[in-house]
Amino acid sequence: MPVDLNNARPLAWDSATLDADTKAMLDNLQPNILRAHVREQLSVLFVRFNDVAEGRAFLRWVATTKMKSARKHMQEVRDFAAGRHRGTPYVGIGISKAGYRDLGHSVEDVRKFGDPVFRDGMKRRVAEVNDPAVEEWERAYQREIHAVILIGDAEAEPVERLREEILGELPESARLLGEERGQGMRNPAGDGIEHFGYVDGRSQPLFLKDEVDREPKEHWDPAFPLSNVLVPDPFAPNPVRHHGSYLVFRKLEQNVRAFKEIERDLADDLGLSGVDRERAGAMLVGRFKDGTPLTLKPKPGGGPVANDFTFDGDDGSKCPFAGHVRKTNPRSFGREVLMARRGQTYGERTDEPWDDSPPENRPSGEVGLLFMAFNSSLLDQFEFTQQSWANNPNFEVEATGHDPVIGQGERDIKVTFPKAWGKPEMSVPQAQVAQTVTMKGGEYFFAPSLAYLRNL
């Protein structure tokens, strides 16, 4: 029987009663889709093929000799938690629309992908999400990318070793168009952060029972059906058992200095003093630096990063409607839109991202986020979130403004901010904060089943 992707119950992947079709799906699914894989050290290789047979043989070799399944990854996580041994590195593959054509699939074949955004490719979707013109992207992304190869691990040495092995097998007819290097950042509490200094990646859709069971669920249930992230692989030997996911990759450069200046100036404009000055940045992000949700508390602190909350009852006097985490996960609606984010920070810094150094000590470029997210629909998840929520100045209520972090487009309306947490008094209308995150390029990929890759 086909795997029921719409089953509301989280997947008990290690249950003794797991059916054969679901086992086959997990044995042929790439890791990092249903459960995030450790990738503190990350190499992202962008490849172009120019020979059908050699391109197919190369991907088949990578999939057969270097890639593990989602189920193998889950077993490694369980073994590590039991104190037995650490897992093996992550290798993932995504193929673009142009890549499928170069691997010998016809135009008619590619139409079997149901997502029109994937069939277009990112370069043809600039207007839909207000991206910069393709001519402004970094050179590697302006070119026709056929595949992305992701190599990740907790340590640098296994990544470097695998990178050299894989590039050593790249056929002469192929080209390495570019490479990105990601490296995780953590605050003193051990939580993952992004370059503006805020805890990142805490609110994710969860698909597996063991992960869901560890989460408090009094207000917000993080369990999502597999249909949020998986679709049948149209070119696999058996699409009933073999699944994949649409992968969006975007390089987002962060102007940390400008963002910190905005935080400082907003605190001054609102007359905030002492610890309350931290609320200025929290109103832009929706959480304090330590991950404390602004809708729950007027100041940071109080233990582990909370995720069991909603924005119900918050009229914007606590967390503004434009707050980044409120825009991208409103929690009270749009559950089916939430993506499985798997990004990683990039760039070297000489300062400490979490401290209180003045803005002039912060980088103005060359650092940012390698945004990656798995979707069952690029149209209804990633592009909807970017266009209808992040870029929408009238999100939920009129004149909320753009997402201060990832919003793109003309910011021509004025907005207000609560002067005190939970109080009705608002600031005078003022210009929206400037854009401090710049998209430098990217592509849409499909992460196919291992069954497809190993049968090329």
N, C-alpha and C positions, 0 to 999 in steps of 0.2 A: 504493500500500500504506500501511496505517497506520504512523505513526511508532512505532518500537519503544522505548517508554519504559523497558523493563526491561533494555535492553542495558547490560551491566556496563562496557563501554568508555566513557571520557569522550568527549564529542561534539567531533569535529574540525570545528568550524563553518565553517572557511574552506577545507576540503578541496575539490580540484577534482572529486572523485568524490561530493560530497554529493548525495543524491537529491532529487528535486523536492518530495516531501512534507515532508522536513525543512526545506528552504529555505522552503517555504510556512509551516511552523510558526513559524520564526524571524522571518519577515517579518510575521507576524500576532500575535506574542507581545510583551507589554509588556516594556520594559527593567527592570532591577533585580531580576529574578527569578532568572535563571540566573547572572548576574554582577552583583555590587554596583555601583551607579552612584555616582559622586561626588555627595555631597549635604551638604557641610560646612555650607552654609546651606540650611535647609529650612523650608518653609511647609506646614502640614497643614490643609486646609479641610474642615470637616464640613458637609454640605449636606442639606437636606430639600426634596423636590419635592412640589408639590401639583397639578400639571397634567401628565397623561401626555404629551401632544404636546410641550409646552414642555420638559419634562424630557428627553425623548428627543432633541429638537433641540439642546439645550444640550450633552449628552454627545457627540453626533455631531460638533458643531462643535469641541469640545475635542480629540477623538480625531483628527479630520481635519486640523486646523490647528496643533495644539500638541504632538502626541505622535509619538515616533519608535518604531521597532520594536527588538526585541532585537538583530536582525542589524545594523541601522544603528548601534546603540550599540557593538557589538563592533568594527565597522569603525572607528568614531571612536577607540576605545581603541588599536587597532593603529596608526592614523595618528599619534596623539599620541606613542606610544612610539617611532615612527620619526622624531620631531622635526618633523613637518609642521605640524599645527595642533591646537588644543584642540577638544574636542567641544562639543555643544550641551546646554542644560539638560535636566533630567529632568522629565517630567510623567507621573504615573501615576494610575490610577483604580481604586477598589474600590467594589463595590456590595453593600449588605447584603441580607439576606432581605427586609426591609421595603421596601428600595429596588426590588428586582425587582417586588414586588407593585405599588408605586406607578408603575412604568414600564409597567404593563399586563399583566404575567404573572400567570396564575391560580395558585391554590393547587396545583393539579395540576402546573402547569409547574414550580413551585419544588421539587416533590418529585423532579424529575429530577436535582437535586444529590444526590449519594450520601452526603454527609456529614451525619449527623443533628445534629451540633453547629452547623453553619452554618444548618440549617433551624430550629433553636431560637433562635439569636441569643444574644449574651453575657449579657443580662439574665436569661435563664432557666437559665443554667449556673452561677450563683453558688455553689450548694451543692457542685457537683462539684469545684471547685478552691479552695474555702474563701475566695472573694472576699468583701470587705465587702458589706453589703446595698446594693442599688441606691440606696436613699435617702441613703446616705453618699457616693455618687459626686458629682463635680462636676456642676453643673447641665447643661452641654452634653451630657454622656454619659447623663444620665437621660432625655433626650428621644429621639425616634425618628429616628435618623440613617439617611439613605437612601444617601449616597455619601460617599466620602472622595477628595479630590483632593490629590495629593502633588506639590510643586514643589521641585526641588532643583538646586543648582549649587555650584561651588567658591567663587563670589563672591556677594555679597549683591545687587548691582544687577540681574543677570538674573532672580533670584528675585522681586524686588520688581516688576520690569516685567511679568513673566508673571502674577504674582498680580493686579495691577491690571487687566490685559487680561481675565483669566478672570472675575474678579468683575464686571467691566463688562458681560459678556455673560450674567451670571446672570439669568434671567427674573424679573419682578416676582412671579410666583406662587411662586417658590422662596425659601428662607430659608437664610442662612448661620448655622448654629447655634453655631459656635465655631471657633476657630483655635488651633493650637499652632505655636510657633516653635522649631526645633531649631538648634543650633550646635555643630559639632564641637570637641572639646578634644584637645590633644596634649601629650605630655610633651616634655622637651628633646631626646629622641632622635627625635622625630617620630612616635611611635606613638600611635594613638588610645587615649584613656583614658575612663573613666567617672568619676562624681563622687566615689567613694571613693578615686580616685587610681590605680586599677589598669588596666593595658593590657587592652583589651576588643576582642572581635570577631576574635581571631586564629584560633580553631578553627572552621572553617566546612566544610560539605559543598561540594565543588567538582564541577562538572558539565562543564566545558569542558577540552579536552585541553591548550590552551596554558597554562592556570592550573595544572593538575595536573602538567605536565611541569616546572614551576619548583619544585615542592616535593620535599624529601627524603622518601623513603618506606621507610626501612629497617625501621621499627617500626609506623608508622601510615599507612595509605593514605587520603588525603582524597577520593579519587574516588568519586562516588556516581551511581547511574543517575538519569535524568530522572524516573523514577516517584517519587522522593523529594519532588518539588516540583511536578510538572505533572499535570494531569488534563484530559481533553477538555472543551471548553466546550460545555455542553449546548444553548445557544441560538445558537451560531454557525452560519453557513451550511454549514460542513462540519466537524463535530467531529473527523473523522479527521485533519484538517490544522490545526485551530484549537484552541489550548489556553489554559488559564488556571491560576490557583493560588489557594488559600485564604489570605487574609491576616488575621493576628491583630494588632490594635492595642491596646496597653495603656499608659496613662500611669502610670508608677511613680515616686512621689516618694521621694527618699532623704534620710534624716536623717543627714547626714554627721557632725555633732557627736557624736551617740550612737554611731555606728559607730566613730569614732576613740577614744571613751571605752572602748568594749568592747575594742578592740585593746590599749590601754594597760593596762586592768585584767587582761586575760588574760595579757599578758606579765609583769605583776607576780605574778599567782597562780602562774605556772609558774616563777618565779624566773629569767626570761630577762634577759640583760644584753648590752650592746654591740650589735653587728650582729645577734646572735641574737634581739633583740627584734622584728625585722621578721618573724620566723617566726610570731608570733602572728596577725597579719593574714593571712599566707599560708595558715595552716591553715584559716581561714574561707573564703578565696577559692579556694585550691588553686594559686595562682600568687603570686609576689612582685609588687610594684608594677610592676617592669619587664617582667613577663610570664614570668620564669623559672619553669618548672613545679616545684612543691615536691617532686614524686615523683622528680625527677632530681637536685636539689641542695639542700643545707641552707642556702644563702644566695644572694642575687641576683647577677646579673652573668654575663658569659661570652659576650656577643655578641648577635646578633639573637634575637628571640622564638622559642623552640623550639616546634614543633608535632609533631615526629616522635617521639612517645612513647606508651606505654600505662601503665596502672596494674597490669599483670600483675606479680606478685611483691611488690607493696606491700601489706602486711597492715594498713595504716592507721597504721603507725608513722612513715611519712614524710608522706604526704598523708592526713588523716583521710577516712573514707568520706563524711562530710558536707560536705567541701569543695565549694564551689559548682561548680567546673569538673568535678569528679569526679561529682557528682550529675547534672549536665545533659548530660554526655558521658562515660559510663563507659569508652568505647573498646573494651573487651573484649567487649561485647554491645550489642544495641539500636541497631545502625547505622541501621536503617530509621526510627528515631525522630528522628534529628537534623534540625533545621529550618534553613532558610536565613535567618539573622537579618540584619535590615537596619535596626536601631535607630539612634537619634541622641539625644544628650544635650540637655537644655533647662535654662534658668535662668541668671541672671547671678551671678557671684561676684567678690568683691574679693580673695580669697586665691588662692594657687597650689595646685591640688589635689594636686600631687606632692611638695610640700615637707614638712618636719617640724614645722610649726607646731602648737601645742597644740590640743586639741579645742575649747576655748572660742573659737577664732578661726574655726571652721568653721560653715557654715550648718546650721540644723536643719530646714529645709524650703524650698519654692519652687524646688528644683532636683531633677533626676532624669533618668530615661530615658524617651524615647518608644519603647517596645518595639514592634518590628514584625518579623514573621517570616512567610515563605511556607511553606506546607505542602501536601502532596497529601491529607492527612487531618488536620483539626483534632482529631478524636477520638483518633487513634492517635499523633499527634506532640505538638502543643502540650499538650492536656489530659492525655495520658498522662504527659508529662514533669513537668508541674506536680503532678499528683495522686499518681502512683505513684513518682516519684523525689524531687522537691523537697519535697513535703509529707509524705513517708513517713518516720517516725522509725526504721523498721527496714529501711532501704534496704541491700541486699546482706548485711549482718549485723545482728544484734539491737542495738538501742539506739545507732544511729549518730546519731540526731537529725535535725531538719529542716535543709534547706539554710539556712545562716546568712544568705544574701543574699536569696533570693526565696521561701523557704519560708513558708507561711501555715498558720495553725491553732494549736490549743493545744499548747504546748511543755511537756508535763507529765512527761517522762522526763528523767533525768539522764544526762550524757555525760562522757566522758573525753577527754583530749588527751595525745599523747606528750610527755613532759618533755624528751626529747632526740631529735634527728632520727635515725630508723632504729633506735632502741633500744626494748626491750620495756617499759621502765618507763613507766607511765601515771599521770596525775594522779588525785587522788581524784575520785569522781563529783561533778559539779557541775551546776547548772541550765544549761540551754541559753541561748545569748545571746539577748537581746531582738530582736524584729523591728524592723528599721530601714528597711524598704522598704514603702511603702503604695500599694496599687493605688487610683487615683483615678477610674478609669472606662475604658471602651473599647468595642470592638465587633468582631464577626467580619464580614469582607468576602470577596467573591470578586473577584479581579482578572481580568476577562474578556479575551478575545482582542480585538485591534484590529479583526478582521473583524466581531465582534458590534457593537462600539461604532460603527464606521463605517457599519453597515447599519441603525442604529436609525431 
